[in-house]
């Protein structure tokens, strides 16, 4: 056991991340489990050794002005209509990129502003989309999707978002198109589809939404996962300070 602790100290001294150290310990634990089953050693010395906890980082999110900047570079071409609808749905519903690309026409109810998505573990849930998102999606379905559908060989394709070949758009393609608009908007941040999901949750909570409701909309099994979004933006913290601290104004 002393040797293992010394090994841990050496890994820590090398400046390795906790996640890396955890993976190395997991490998060792599995190796000693095998040795125990083979009768080479009497017991697994790592059985009760705790893996270093990973530090929980605050999620990156975009401010509303950055969301507006992102959408400001989308045009009215068929591709632009599709891309605007994608960005509006990602930010307006907080769905995962896999849930977005998995959408079929039968999952949409724009009249009630709702979408049925299939999340992790094949669990279905209902998410909601505001007026701007519904309008962007309706414009794409009316003017943009027929353009892509005509380029494919299957007029009965049910996927909502299509690629240049008229088939279902991939998650990788969504990430690439988002990268394009991030560059055009000159956002000095690393932005992924999940960043829009983080922004959705952050802005809901800042607007006073109930944590349980946000948990339901995000499709989180445990509320502890949702609680990472209870951080406050710098602007809101500054606003609270200005309103509450007696020394905020001269």
N, C-alpha and C positions, 0 to 999 in steps of 0.2 A: 504493500500500500504506500509506503514511503517513496518507492521508486515512481509510482504513478503520480503522486503529489509533486515530486521533483520534475517529472515530465510536464505536468500542467504549468508549473512555475516557469519552465523554460519556454513553453509556447507563449505564455503571457508576456515574458520578457522580450520575445521576438516581435511583439506588437501585433500579433494576429488578432483578427476580429473574433468576437465571441461565437459567431456562427461557424467560423472555420474550426475553432477549438471544439465546438460541439460535434461537428461532423467527424473529427478525428477520434473523439471519445466514443462516438456511436460505433465506429469501425472496430475499435479495440474491444468494446463491450460485446459485439457480435462474435469477434474472434475468440474471446475467452469463453463465451457461451458454447461455441463449438468444441473447444478444448475440454470443457466440463462434461459435455455429452459423450465425448470420446474417452473420458476417464483419464486424461492426461494430467488435469489438475483437479483438486477436490472442490474448489468453489470459484465463482467468478468474483474477482476482487473489485470489479467496477459496478457490481450489481446495485449497490446503495450509494454510489457516487453521483451526486447531482450534476447535471449538465449546466454550464453557465447560462443564465437567462439572457436572452437577447434584449438589448435596449429598445424600447418602443419609441419609434420616431413619430413626430407629428406629421400628418399627411400633407403633402404639397397641394395647394389649391390655387385657383385663379380668382382674382378680384373681378367684380362685375364689369369694370371698365376693360379688363383684359379679355373677357368673354366677348364683349362688344367689338373690340379690336379684331379678334379672331374672325368673327362673322362679317366684319366690314370688308373683307377681301374675297368674299364669295360672290360670283357673278350669276347671271340668269340663264346660262347655257344649261343643257340637260345635265352635264356633270356638276355644274354649280348648284342646280336645284337638288340633285341627289346629295351632294356634300353638305349643303345647308341643312337638309332634313336630318342627316346623320348627326351633325353637330348639335342640332336642336334636341334631338331625341336623347343623345348621350347626356347632355347637360340638363335637359328638362325632366328626365325620368330617373337619372342615376343608374341606369342599367349597365351591366358589364358588357364589354365589347362582344363577347361570345353570345350574350343574350340578344344583342342588337342584330348581329349577323344571322341569328337563328330565327328571326321574326318571319312569319308567313302572313299573307294577306288576311287570312281568317283570324289572325290575332289582333287585328286593329278594330277599334270602335271609336272612330273620330267624332262621331256624334255625341258621345259621352266623354270624350277626351281620355280614353283608357286603352292600354295595351296589355295583352296577356303574354308574359315571358316565361321561358323555361330556364330556371336557375340551376345552381349546384345541386347534385343529387336528383336531378330530373324533377325538382319541385317547382310547380307552377305558382305564379303570383300575379296580382294585378297591379300595374303601375299607372300613373296619371301624367298627362301631358297638357301643358297650358295652351292658351290661344295661339301664341306665336309658333309654338312647336307643331300644333295641329295644322296651322295654315301652311307651314313649310312642308309638312308631310303630304298634305293634300295637293299642293302645287307640284311636288315631285311625282306623285301618283298619277296626276292628270297630264303633265307635260314632259316629265323627265323619264319616268320608268318605261313608257311606251317606246321611247327612242332606244333604250338598252334592250328591251324585250324583242324588238324587231331585228336585232343583230344576233340573236340566238336561234337555236333550232327547235326550241320547245315553247310554243305559244301558251302552254298550260303551266308554265313555271309559276310557282306560288311564293317564292322568296320575295320579300319586300325590296331589299336592296340588291341591285344587280351590278355586275361588272361589265366590261366592254364586250364580253362574249355572250352576254344575256343570261349568265348563270349567277348563282348566289355569290355575293361579295364575301371575301375572306377577312378574318380579323387582321391579318397582316396588311391587306390593302387599306383598311380603315386607319391603321397606324401610319401608313405612308402618306395618306391624304391629309391627315392631321399635321404631320411634320411639315407639309407644304404650306399650310396656312399659318403655322407657327412662325416659319421663316418670313413669310410675307408680312405678318404683323409685327415682326422684329421683337417677339417676346423673348426676353433673356431668361428663359426658364426651360427646364426639360419637361415637356408636356406630353402625356400619353392619354389614351382614352380613359384610363383610371383616374387621371388628374381631374377630368370633368366629373367623374363620379364623386371624387372627394369634394369638388366645388359645390356640387348639388347638395350634399349632406351638410357641408359647412354653412352654406347660405340659408338652408332651411332652419337650422338650429339658431343661427344669428337672427333670423326673422321671428323666432319664438316658437318654432315647431316642437311638439312633444317628442322626447327621445324614443319612446316606444313606437310612435308612428313612423319615425325615420328608420328605425330598425326594420319595420315591416316593409317599407318601400324599398330598402336596400336588399332585403332578403337575407339578413343576418340571422343565424340560429341563436347566437348568444348576444345579449345586449352589451356585454363587455367589449365586443368588437366594434359596436357603434359608438361607444363612449370616447374613442380616440378623436371623434369629431367635435367634442365639447370644448375644444380649445377656442380661443377668440382671435380674430384677426387683429393685426397691429392697429388698424384704423379704429376698431371698436374699443380696444384697450385704451387708446389715446382719448377717445371720446368720453369714456367712463372717467378717466383721470381728470380731464378738463372740467367735467361736471361735478366731481365729488371732492377733489382735493383743494383745501383752502389756499394753497400756494400756487395753484395752476395759473392764476392771472395776477401778475405783479403785486 
